[in-house]
Amino acid sequence: SNNIVGRLANTYGDIELDNVDVLLKFVSKAGGGNHLEIGTLYGGSAIAVALLKEELFQDGIVVCIDPLEGYYGNGDVSGVLVTPQILFHNIDTFEVGNRILVMKAKSQPCANLGIKFTTAYIDGDHKFEVPLMDWLCVKDVVQKYVIFDNCDDKHPAVQIACMVAGNDPEWKCVYDSGITYVVERI
């Protein structure tokens, strides 16, 4: 059986809190195209998106931006170190290396990749101005949905980014439940 080393972000067994389930719903609804992921950890959500795209015969690649080594200290809440080796082990285990591009970098400053995306998942740094800056970076290169992780009282900087996104005249909130917030381009 295929098991991820580390953890799949926010899988609690509670649909309200299982934002990966929500992420996959909106990637499916988008109908193909490239997917951007800010904050990757062990690759769980990116792998899930790549597997879904294969299952649905959707085109597009998954581009992951994460500093990986050094940023997370001695590991995240799972206690497993975040390293490129673990990430690529997980990608290889699920045989999705042909669908995932990993950029070992911080999300700020924005990298102009020259790529349009159908969807984006913002799950990077949850502090200070970074979630808002991530939103400002992706809003003009994403065509359908932006999914935010950790939009809750524990992460006020993410809440601010979600509020700004939801009030953007080119976007509207289409999902706000548990820790997940989703905007759709109008």
Backbone as ProteinMPNN parsed JSONL, in Angstrom:
{"seq_chain_A": "SNNIVGRLANTYGDIELDNVDVLLKFVSKAGGGNHLEIGTLYGGSAIAVALLKEELFQDGIVVCIDPLEGYYGNGDVSGVLVTPQILFHNIDTFEVGNRILVMKAKSQPCANLGIKFTTAYIDGDHKFEVPLMDWLCVKDVVQKYVIFDNCDDKHPAVQIACMVAGNDPEWKCVYDSGITYVVERI", "coords_chain_A": {"N_chain_A": [[0.842, -1.183, 0.0], [0.385, 2.277, -0.611], [1.856, 4.693, 1.311], [2.164, 7.885, 2.731], [5.131, 9.543, 3.699], [5.482, 11.451, 6.527], [2.854, 13.701, 6.699], [-0.504, 14.13, 5.516], [-1.801, 17.195, 4.826], [-3.948, 18.475, 7.227], [-5.896, 16.309, 7.602], [-8.42, 15.227, 9.258], [-10.525, 13.507, 9.518], [-12.91, 14.692, 9.665], [-15.223, 16.198, 7.741], [-15.648, 18.941, 7.645], [-13.247, 19.955, 8.482], [-11.453, 18.812, 6.806], [-9.621, 19.952, 4.596], [-8.286, 19.1, 2.332], [-10.026, 17.462, 1.001], [-11.911, 19.374, 0.208], [-10.252, 20.95, -1.415], [-9.73, 19.104, -3.527], [-12.285, 18.84, -4.568], [-12.721, 21.372, -5.755], [-10.595, 21.51, -7.577], [-11.33, 19.428, -9.268], [-13.784, 20.446, -10.207], [-12.846, 22.621, -11.639], [-11.913, 21.571, -14.002], [-9.463, 20.865, -15.312], [-6.14, 21.971, -16.389], [-3.309, 23.887, -15.147], [-2.073, 23.67, -11.766], [-1.295, 25.515, -8.892], [0.637, 25.33, -5.976], [1.274, 26.726, -2.935], [3.374, 26.194, -0.396], [4.232, 23.127, 0.615], [5.227, 21.015, 2.165], [5.298, 17.675, 2.781], [4.275, 16.922, 0.401], [1.708, 15.854, 0.213], [-0.911, 17.043, -0.423], [-0.376, 18.03, -2.975], [0.295, 15.684, -4.326], [-2.163, 14.374, -4.105], [-3.728, 16.051, -5.736], [-2.414, 15.67, -8.211], [-2.88, 12.909, -8.606], [-5.686, 12.93, -8.752], [-6.048, 14.46, -11.09], [-4.95, 12.693, -12.951], [-6.766, 10.538, -12.687], [-9.126, 11.727, -13.579], [-8.483, 12.33, -16.138], [-7.473, 14.868, -16.661], [-5.727, 17.669, -17.995], [-2.605, 19.414, -17.374], [-0.11, 20.526, -15.001], [1.212, 20.224, -11.647], [2.482, 22.742, -9.79], [4.72, 23.281, -7.275], [5.65, 25.385, -4.637], [7.969, 25.788, -2.185], [10.134, 26.341, 0.581], [11.248, 24.169, 1.824], [13.888, 22.574, 3.237], [15.188, 23.721, 6.361], [13.339, 25.787, 6.837], [11.22, 24.855, 8.405], [12.311, 24.137, 10.832], [12.84, 21.646, 13.245], [11.041, 19.968, 12.041], [7.54, 19.61, 11.19], [4.298, 19.633, 12.764], [3.991, 16.873, 12.755], [6.383, 15.835, 13.479], [8.195, 14.823, 11.715], [11.009, 15.476, 9.752], [11.107, 18.071, 7.308], [12.134, 17.663, 4.19], [13.753, 17.816, 0.953], [14.342, 15.214, 0.12], [12.457, 13.533, 1.408], [10.089, 14.59, 0.363], [10.438, 14.048, -2.432], [10.659, 11.276, -2.299], [8.032, 10.634, -1.541], [6.628, 11.591, -3.79], [7.69, 9.872, -5.737], [6.808, 7.395, -4.691], [4.064, 7.497, -5.167], [4.089, 7.677, -7.866], [3.9, 10.063, -9.476], [5.667, 11.835, -10.531], [5.917, 12.856, -13.099], [3.984, 14.748, -13.221], [4.347, 16.723, -11.37], [6.02, 19.657, -10.494], [8.597, 20.871, -8.599], [9.546, 23.714, -6.89], [12.132, 24.789, -5.055], [11.866, 27.135, -2.997], [11.069, 30.269, -1.373], [7.798, 31.719, -1.25], [7.732, 34.41, -1.51], [9.925, 36.938, -2.698], [7.425, 37.204, -5.322], [7.572, 34.827, -7.914], [7.761, 35.17, -11.331], [6.453, 32.955, -13.295], [5.574, 32.703, -15.829], [3.389, 31.167, -16.422], [0.01, 30.219, -16.659], [-2.533, 29.429, -14.322], [-5.161, 27.221, -13.397], [-6.145, 26.661, -10.912], [-5.262, 27.414, -7.482], [-3.604, 26.689, -4.418], [-3.248, 28.031, -1.371], [-1.158, 27.589, 1.127], [1.022, 28.32, 2.564], [3.404, 30.155, 4.464], [1.821, 31.204, 7.362], [1.835, 33.591, 8.69], [2.121, 37.102, 9.598], [2.43, 39.392, 6.919], [2.517, 37.604, 4.863], [0.496, 35.643, 3.895], [-1.336, 37.434, 2.66], [0.338, 38.656, 0.759], [0.91, 36.386, -0.769], [-1.642, 35.897, -1.839], [-1.918, 38.24, -3.406], [0.046, 37.73, -5.261], [-0.92, 35.466, -6.646], [-3.476, 36.049, -7.618], [-3.735, 37.239, -10.142], [-2.815, 35.359, -11.928], [-4.285, 33.098, -11.777], [-7.039, 31.368, -13.031], [-9.54, 30.278, -12.227], [-10.141, 29.109, -9.436], [-9.077, 29.909, -6.099], [-7.83, 28.415, -3.301], [-7.724, 28.666, 0.124], [-5.854, 27.635, 2.947], [-6.229, 27.08, 6.456], [-7.841, 29.27, 7.332], [-8.755, 30.612, 9.947], [-9.367, 31.404, 13.456], [-6.937, 30.985, 14.727], [-5.094, 31.799, 12.923], [-4.797, 34.732, 12.124], [-3.613, 36.32, 10.113], [-4.041, 34.876, 7.795], [-6.811, 34.997, 7.741], [-7.143, 37.735, 7.198], [-6.066, 37.874, 4.595], [-7.949, 36.27, 3.274], [-10.261, 37.817, 3.62], [-9.593, 40.081, 2.11], [-9.334, 38.853, -0.401], [-11.963, 37.892, -0.781], [-13.29, 40.288, -1.039], [-12.31, 41.347, -3.342], [-12.98, 42.832, -6.464], [-12.911, 41.196, -8.74], [-13.297, 38.65, -7.91], [-15.145, 36.164, -6.01], [-16.377, 34.855, -2.918], [-16.897, 31.431, -2.627], [-16.913, 29.329, -0.933], [-16.741, 28.812, 2.492], [-15.892, 27.39, 5.187], [-15.198, 25.483, 8.128], [-11.768, 25.291, 8.17], [-11.221, 26.224, 5.705], [-11.222, 28.359, 2.875], [-12.552, 29.553, -0.092], [-12.194, 31.229, -3.155], [-13.678, 32.306, -6.22], [-12.996, 33.218, -9.557], [-14.757, 35.856, -11.041]], "CA_chain_A": [[0.0, 0.0, 0.0], [1.121, 3.532, -0.663], [1.71, 5.547, 2.477], [2.996, 9.074, 2.659], [6.017, 9.817, 4.823], [5.058, 12.759, 7.021], [1.406, 13.731, 6.879], [-1.333, 14.835, 4.555], [-2.255, 18.38, 5.548], [-5.293, 18.645, 7.783], [-6.837, 15.208, 7.451], [-8.902, 14.987, 10.612], [-11.676, 12.624, 9.508], [-14.08, 15.557, 9.792], [-15.321, 16.839, 6.432], [-15.536, 20.389, 7.819], [-11.843, 20.303, 8.669], [-10.62, 18.131, 5.814], [-9.533, 20.868, 3.466], [-7.807, 18.419, 1.126], [-11.255, 17.042, 0.329], [-12.448, 20.584, -0.433], [-9.31, 21.264, -2.488], [-9.952, 18.197, -4.655], [-13.594, 19.177, -5.144], [-12.605, 22.536, -6.626], [-9.716, 21.145, -8.698], [-12.181, 18.644, -10.166], [-14.762, 21.364, -10.797], [-12.142, 23.522, -12.559], [-11.883, 20.891, -15.286], [-8.156, 20.736, -15.957], [-5.24, 23.116, -16.323], [-2.229, 23.84, -14.162], [-2.413, 23.935, -10.361], [-0.191, 26.084, -8.116], [0.551, 25.075, -4.544], [2.239, 27.453, -2.114], [3.493, 25.429, 0.835], [4.094, 21.749, 0.143], [5.623, 20.041, 3.191], [5.67, 16.336, 2.31], [3.692, 16.72, -0.917], [0.432, 15.143, 0.267], [-1.997, 17.663, -1.19], [0.051, 18.092, -4.38], [0.159, 14.32, -4.844], [-3.602, 14.122, -4.24], [-4.183, 16.771, -6.934], [-1.861, 14.986, -9.387], [-3.615, 11.648, -8.773], [-7.033, 13.27, -9.209], [-5.953, 14.865, -12.497], [-4.784, 11.462, -13.731], [-8.013, 9.776, -12.635], [-10.148, 12.433, -14.36], [-7.898, 12.615, -17.455], [-7.309, 16.316, -16.788], [-4.393, 18.126, -18.349], [-2.0, 20.352, -16.442], [0.874, 20.075, -14.025], [1.129, 20.794, -10.306], [3.704, 23.47, -9.465], [4.824, 23.442, -5.821], [6.664, 26.325, -4.161], [8.201, 25.588, -0.758], [11.572, 26.39, 0.867], [11.634, 22.844, 2.316], [14.879, 22.493, 4.31], [15.548, 24.879, 7.164], [12.228, 26.678, 7.141], [10.33, 24.262, 9.398], [13.036, 23.735, 12.035], [12.991, 20.202, 13.448], [9.893, 19.266, 11.481], [6.263, 20.25, 11.475], [3.589, 19.01, 13.887], [4.101, 15.412, 12.707], [7.681, 15.447, 14.007], [9.046, 14.34, 10.627], [11.711, 16.571, 9.093], [10.676, 18.439, 5.959], [13.328, 17.686, 3.339], [13.487, 17.44, -0.44], [14.418, 13.763, -0.029], [11.165, 12.952, 1.797], [9.107, 15.027, -0.633], [10.598, 13.296, -3.681], [10.301, 9.882, -1.995], [6.571, 10.544, -1.606], [6.231, 11.76, -5.198], [8.038, 8.616, -6.419], [5.95, 6.328, -4.174], [2.756, 7.586, -5.815], [4.348, 7.676, -9.312], [3.345, 11.271, -10.094], [6.779, 12.726, -10.839], [5.721, 13.487, -14.405], [2.907, 15.747, -13.102], [4.656, 17.678, -10.303], [7.247, 20.449, -10.579], [8.881, 21.437, -7.282], [10.47, 24.846, -6.83], [12.623, 24.946, -3.685], [11.971, 28.585, -2.838], [9.992, 30.927, -0.644], [6.79, 32.269, -2.169], [7.987, 35.84, -1.628], [9.076, 37.675, -3.634], [6.732, 36.411, -6.349], [8.324, 34.403, -9.098], [6.945, 35.187, -12.551], [6.732, 31.683, -13.954], [5.076, 32.733, -17.203], [2.413, 30.081, -16.534], [-1.334, 30.463, -16.119], [-3.029, 28.335, -13.496], [-6.61, 27.145, -13.238], [-6.394, 26.665, -9.473], [-4.114, 27.575, -6.582], [-3.81, 26.332, -3.012], [-2.35, 28.839, -0.551], [-0.936, 26.908, 2.404], [2.405, 28.632, 2.898], [3.594, 30.837, 5.739], [0.524, 31.691, 7.843], [2.07, 34.713, 9.594], [2.419, 38.463, 9.16], [1.798, 39.797, 5.656], [2.799, 36.607, 3.821], [-0.698, 35.143, 3.196], [-1.858, 38.489, 1.787], [1.265, 38.778, -0.376], [0.687, 35.208, -1.618], [-2.876, 36.169, -2.584], [-1.648, 39.264, -4.422], [0.864, 37.089, -6.302], [-1.626, 34.462, -7.448], [-4.805, 36.452, -8.092], [-3.734, 37.603, -11.56], [-2.37, 34.24, -12.776], [-5.216, 31.979, -11.582], [-8.226, 31.619, -13.85], [-10.829, 29.815, -11.682], [-10.314, 29.024, -7.983], [-7.974, 29.965, -5.142], [-8.235, 27.75, -2.071], [-6.875, 29.042, 1.256], [-5.821, 26.747, 4.104], [-6.084, 27.673, 7.783], [-8.575, 30.518, 7.54], [-9.398, 30.421, 11.25], [-8.942, 32.354, 14.486], [-5.537, 30.743, 15.084], [-4.256, 32.347, 11.854], [-5.432, 35.992, 11.719], [-3.045, 36.83, 8.858], [-4.749, 34.173, 6.721], [-8.156, 35.579, 7.711], [-7.051, 39.026, 6.499], [-5.9, 37.575, 3.165], [-9.239, 35.77, 2.777], [-11.173, 38.955, 3.569], [-9.193, 40.879, 0.945], [-9.685, 38.072, -1.597], [-13.416, 37.867, -0.908], [-13.76, 41.628, -1.399], [-11.734, 41.742, -4.634], [-14.085, 42.914, -7.429], [-12.817, 40.16, -9.774], [-13.423, 37.357, -7.249], [-16.215, 36.042, -5.018], [-16.268, 33.695, -2.033], [-17.836, 30.356, -2.955], [-16.849, 28.318, 0.124], [-16.147, 29.307, 3.732], [-16.322, 26.453, 6.216], [-14.058, 24.864, 8.793], [-10.544, 26.093, 8.036], [-11.001, 26.414, 4.271], [-11.887, 29.502, 2.248], [-12.333, 29.438, -1.538], [-12.735, 32.278, -4.012], [-13.802, 31.984, -7.644], [-12.94, 34.389, -10.435], [-16.079, 36.213, -11.578]], "C_chain_A": [[0.882, 1.239, 0.0], [0.816, 4.363, 0.573], [2.656, 6.717, 2.351], [3.885, 9.14, 3.896], [5.725, 11.246, 5.247], [3.566, 12.717, 7.254], [0.757, 14.417, 5.693], [-1.965, 15.98, 5.316], [-3.714, 18.268, 5.958], [-6.273, 17.541, 7.43], [-7.261, 14.786, 8.85], [-10.036, 13.976, 10.662], [-12.981, 13.383, 9.669], [-14.16, 16.373, 8.512], [-15.199, 18.357, 6.537], [-14.076, 20.819, 7.913], [-10.938, 19.71, 7.597], [-10.523, 18.975, 4.552], [-8.962, 20.224, 2.214], [-9.003, 17.919, 0.316], [-11.874, 18.219, -0.43], [-11.564, 20.988, -1.609], [-9.591, 20.411, -3.717], [-11.288, 18.463, -5.333], [-13.463, 20.338, -6.13], [-11.635, 22.306, -7.781], [-10.516, 20.356, -9.725], [-13.142, 19.549, -10.926], [-14.118, 22.294, -11.829], [-11.948, 22.895, -13.935], [-10.558, 20.827, -16.004], [-7.355, 22.012, -15.856], [-4.232, 22.959, -15.201], [-2.721, 24.234, -12.772], [-1.161, 24.435, -9.65], [-0.41, 25.789, -6.644], [1.663, 25.833, -3.837], [2.244, 26.797, -0.746], [3.207, 23.971, 0.545], [4.375, 20.698, 1.21], [6.07, 18.725, 2.564], [5.036, 15.99, 0.97], [2.314, 16.096, -0.935], [-0.664, 15.75, -0.582], [-1.639, 17.759, -2.668], [-0.086, 16.722, -5.045], [-1.311, 13.986, -5.055], [-4.158, 14.814, -5.483], [-3.685, 16.068, -8.195], [-2.594, 13.671, -9.653], [-5.034, 11.896, -9.273], [-7.023, 13.652, -10.685], [-5.773, 13.643, -13.398], [-6.097, 10.693, -13.816], [-9.091, 10.396, -13.522], [-9.681, 12.767, -15.779], [-7.817, 14.116, -17.704], [-5.869, 16.644, -17.157], [-3.855, 19.012, -17.231], [-1.031, 19.693, -15.483], [0.584, 20.746, -12.682], [2.479, 21.437, -10.013], [3.693, 23.762, -7.969], [5.954, 24.413, -5.487], [6.779, 26.157, -2.652], [9.705, 25.663, -0.504], [12.129, 25.052, 1.344], [12.652, 22.968, 3.443], [15.083, 23.821, 5.033], [14.384, 25.74, 7.598], [11.396, 26.16, 8.309], [11.041, 23.816, 10.673], [13.183, 22.23, 12.105], [11.823, 19.4, 12.915], [8.619, 19.99, 11.831], [5.593, 19.5, 12.618], [3.672, 17.484, 13.897], [5.408, 14.925, 13.316], [8.638, 14.915, 12.962], [9.705, 15.543, 9.959], [11.144, 16.811, 7.701], [11.938, 18.588, 5.119], [12.929, 17.373, 1.903], [13.484, 15.926, -0.627], [13.082, 13.103, 0.321], [10.092, 13.329, 0.784], [9.217, 14.193, -1.907], [10.357, 11.798, -3.485], [8.789, 9.702, -2.116], [6.067, 10.668, -3.042], [6.513, 10.477, -5.979], [7.129, 7.468, -5.983], [4.606, 6.304, -4.895], [2.857, 7.739, -7.339], [3.705, 8.865, -10.031], [4.435, 12.289, -10.445], [6.647, 13.441, -12.168], [4.672, 14.594, -14.352], [3.227, 16.842, -12.103], [6.008, 18.33, -10.549], [7.448, 21.115, -9.227], [9.898, 22.556, -7.425], [10.861, 25.033, -5.371], [12.902, 26.427, -3.47], [10.878, 29.072, -1.904], [9.027, 31.51, -1.666], [6.976, 33.763, -2.394], [9.479, 36.071, -1.782], [8.489, 36.746, -4.698], [7.678, 36.059, -7.482], [7.379, 34.462, -10.287], [7.31, 33.95, -13.352], [6.315, 31.681, -15.414], [4.056, 31.643, -17.471], [1.081, 30.576, -15.989], [-1.77, 29.215, -15.356], [-4.549, 28.378, -13.462], [-6.973, 27.269, -11.767], [-5.101, 26.93, -8.713], [-4.545, 27.23, -5.17], [-2.785, 27.111, -2.207], [-2.29, 28.221, 0.842], [0.511, 27.112, 2.836], [2.518, 29.205, 4.297], [2.271, 31.475, 6.151], [0.651, 32.961, 8.681], [2.33, 36.025, 8.847], [1.717, 38.774, 7.847], [1.895, 38.726, 4.577], [1.534, 36.047, 3.162], [-1.309, 36.174, 2.242], [-0.963, 38.662, 0.566], [1.125, 37.576, -1.318], [-0.574, 35.395, -2.457], [-2.614, 37.161, -3.715], [-0.799, 38.699, -5.557], [0.043, 36.185, -7.212], [-2.885, 34.984, -8.127], [-4.851, 36.798, -9.573], [-3.28, 36.479, -12.484], [-3.265, 33.009, -12.64], [-6.536, 32.317, -12.259], [-9.539, 31.227, -13.182], [-10.937, 29.89, -10.169], [-8.996, 29.205, -7.236], [-8.515, 29.434, -3.819], [-7.23, 28.127, -0.986], [-6.993, 27.994, 2.352], [-5.709, 27.588, 5.369], [-6.676, 29.068, 7.928], [-9.396, 30.342, 8.82], [-8.807, 31.4, 12.255], [-7.497, 32.16, 14.93], [-4.579, 31.401, 14.093], [-4.864, 33.648, 11.326], [-4.874, 36.567, 10.414], [-3.693, 36.147, 7.654], [-6.166, 34.724, 6.607], [-8.164, 36.918, 6.975], [-6.928, 38.799, 4.999], [-7.217, 37.105, 2.558], [-10.248, 36.906, 2.65], [-10.866, 39.829, 2.347], [-9.584, 40.157, -0.343], [-11.189, 38.09, -1.836], [-14.016, 39.201, -1.305], [-13.171, 42.137, -2.707], [-12.85, 41.756, -5.677], [-14.053, 41.852, -8.532], [-13.05, 38.758, -9.214], [-14.625, 37.363, -6.313], [-15.983, 34.792, -4.184], [-17.326, 32.676, -2.43], [-17.823, 29.236, -1.908], [-16.134, 28.924, 1.324], [-16.655, 28.425, 4.864], [-15.101, 25.782, 6.83], [-12.862, 25.788, 8.706], [-10.262, 26.463, 6.581], [-11.844, 27.559, 3.739], [-11.543, 29.446, 0.766], [-12.965, 30.629, -2.238], [-12.705, 31.81, -5.457], [-13.722, 33.276, -8.439], [-14.316, 34.612, -11.041], [-15.991, 36.348, -13.093]], "O_chain_A": [[1.985, 1.237, 0.546], [-0.338, 4.693, 0.846], [3.801, 6.569, 1.921], [3.447, 8.831, 5.004], [5.722, 12.153, 4.415], [3.059, 11.815, 7.921], [1.392, 15.181, 4.967], [-2.6, 15.762, 6.347], [-4.592, 18.001, 5.138], [-7.388, 17.83, 6.995], [-6.534, 14.069, 9.539], [-10.476, 13.614, 11.753], [-14.043, 12.774, 9.796], [-13.258, 17.16, 8.224], [-14.698, 18.997, 5.613], [-13.713, 21.912, 7.479], [-9.768, 20.082, 7.501], [-11.238, 18.75, 3.575], [-9.141, 20.762, 1.122], [-8.984, 17.953, -0.914], [-12.308, 18.07, -1.573], [-12.069, 21.329, -2.679], [-9.68, 20.933, -4.828], [-11.403, 18.323, -6.55], [-14.032, 20.292, -7.221], [-11.835, 22.856, -8.864], [-10.39, 20.596, -10.925], [-13.292, 19.429, -12.142], [-14.774, 22.707, -12.785], [-11.83, 23.611, -14.929], [-10.544, 20.74, -17.232], [-7.82, 23.012, -15.309], [-4.298, 22.018, -14.41], [-3.655, 25.022, -12.624], [-0.089, 23.847, -9.79], [-1.51, 25.975, -6.123], [2.845, 25.615, -4.103], [1.248, 26.836, -0.023], [2.066, 23.607, 0.26], [3.816, 19.603, 1.16], [7.101, 18.669, 1.894], [5.235, 14.89, 0.454], [1.788, 15.827, -2.015], [-1.287, 15.051, -1.381], [-2.506, 17.589, -3.525], [-0.53, 16.62, -6.189], [-1.673, 13.384, -6.066], [-4.967, 14.232, -6.206], [-4.447, 15.889, -9.145], [-2.896, 13.354, -10.803], [-5.532, 11.156, -10.122], [-7.888, 13.218, -11.446], [-6.366, 13.564, -14.474], [-6.493, 10.25, -14.894], [-9.877, 9.681, -14.143], [-10.406, 13.415, -16.535], [-8.062, 14.583, -18.817], [-4.925, 15.996, -16.703], [-4.559, 19.32, -16.27], [-1.108, 18.499, -15.193], [-0.184, 21.704, -12.599], [3.503, 20.754, -9.99], [2.776, 24.405, -7.458], [7.07, 24.28, -5.988], [5.807, 26.359, -1.924], [10.483, 25.112, -1.282], [13.336, 24.821, 1.28], [12.295, 23.434, 4.525], [15.143, 24.887, 4.419], [14.453, 26.37, 8.653], [10.917, 26.951, 9.121], [10.421, 23.172, 11.519], [13.604, 21.6, 11.135], [11.638, 18.249, 13.311], [8.616, 20.885, 12.676], [6.269, 18.797, 13.368], [3.448, 16.862, 14.936], [5.542, 13.744, 13.636], [9.78, 14.588, 13.282], [9.031, 16.521, 9.636], [10.752, 15.875, 7.005], [12.716, 19.523, 5.311], [11.899, 16.745, 1.658], [12.717, 15.403, -1.437], [12.628, 12.21, -0.394], [9.28, 12.491, 0.392], [8.213, 13.688, -2.408], [9.899, 11.123, -4.406], [8.319, 8.737, -2.718], [5.177, 9.925, -3.455], [5.689, 10.04, -6.783], [6.721, 6.654, -6.812], [4.072, 5.237, -5.197], [1.846, 7.909, -8.021], [3.05, 8.699, -11.06], [4.146, 13.471, -10.633], [7.207, 14.522, -12.348], [4.486, 15.31, -15.336], [2.467, 17.803, -11.987], [7.008, 17.651, -10.782], [6.573, 21.842, -8.755], [10.969, 22.374, -8.004], [10.025, 25.393, -4.542], [14.005, 26.914, -3.72], [9.888, 28.379, -1.671], [9.4, 31.761, -2.811], [6.444, 34.321, -3.353], [10.255, 35.45, -1.055], [8.995, 35.65, -4.936], [8.471, 36.881, -7.941], [6.304, 33.863, -10.253], [8.351, 33.907, -14.008], [6.661, 30.764, -16.158], [3.871, 31.234, -18.617], [1.037, 31.27, -14.974], [-1.41, 28.094, -15.713], [-5.148, 29.453, -13.495], [-7.971, 27.895, -11.411], [-4.002, 26.706, -9.22], [-5.691, 27.447, -4.778], [-1.583, 26.881, -2.343], [-3.235, 28.315, 1.626], [1.144, 26.215, 3.392], [1.805, 28.784, 5.208], [1.667, 32.208, 5.367], [-0.317, 33.373, 9.32], [2.694, 36.053, 7.672], [0.54, 38.455, 7.679], [1.395, 38.931, 3.471], [1.5, 35.981, 1.933], [-1.748, 35.826, 1.145], [-1.464, 38.801, -0.55], [1.212, 37.735, -2.535], [-0.579, 35.088, -3.65], [-3.04, 36.942, -4.849], [-0.917, 39.148, -6.698], [0.281, 36.141, -8.419], [-3.32, 34.41, -9.126], [-5.901, 36.665, -10.201], [-3.351, 36.625, -13.704], [-3.038, 31.997, -13.304], [-7.079, 33.408, -12.083], [-10.577, 31.788, -13.532], [-11.747, 30.66, -9.655], [-7.946, 28.727, -7.667], [-9.511, 29.926, -3.289], [-6.027, 27.932, -1.155], [-8.087, 27.519, 2.653], [-5.153, 28.686, 5.345], [-6.087, 29.94, 8.566], [-10.57, 29.974, 8.778], [-7.866, 32.132, 11.947], [-6.892, 33.091, 15.461], [-3.391, 31.547, 14.381], [-5.388, 33.678, 10.213], [-5.602, 37.238, 9.682], [-3.873, 36.772, 6.609], [-6.672, 34.902, 5.499], [-9.089, 37.203, 6.214], [-7.61, 39.458, 4.214], [-7.563, 37.502, 1.445], [-11.008, 36.956, 1.683], [-11.778, 40.26, 1.641], [-10.106, 40.776, -1.27], [-11.639, 38.281, -2.966], [-15.121, 39.252, -1.846], [-13.495, 43.243, -3.14], [-13.603, 40.786, -5.771], [-15.066, 41.63, -9.195], [-13.005, 37.78, -9.962], [-15.076, 38.421, -5.874], [-15.459, 33.793, -4.678], [-18.504, 33.008, -2.554], [-18.623, 28.304, -1.984], [-15.047, 29.485, 1.186], [-17.717, 28.68, 5.431], [-14.101, 25.542, 6.154], [-12.934, 26.943, 9.124], [-9.181, 26.96, 6.265], [-13.012, 27.715, 4.095], [-10.374, 29.308, 0.404], [-14.108, 30.998, -1.964], [-11.84, 31.035, -5.866], [-14.298, 34.295, -8.057], [-14.962, 33.669, -11.499], [-16.992, 36.644, -13.745]]}, "name": "protein", "num_of_chains": 1, "seq": "SNNIVGRLANTYGDIELDNVDVLLKFVSKAGGGNHLEIGTLYGGSAIAVALLKEELFQDGIVVCIDPLEGYYGNGDVSGVLVTPQILFHNIDTFEVGNRILVMKAKSQPCANLGIKFTTAYIDGDHKFEVPLMDWLCVKDVVQKYVIFDNCDDKHPAVQIACMVAGNDPEWKCVYDSGITYVVERI"}
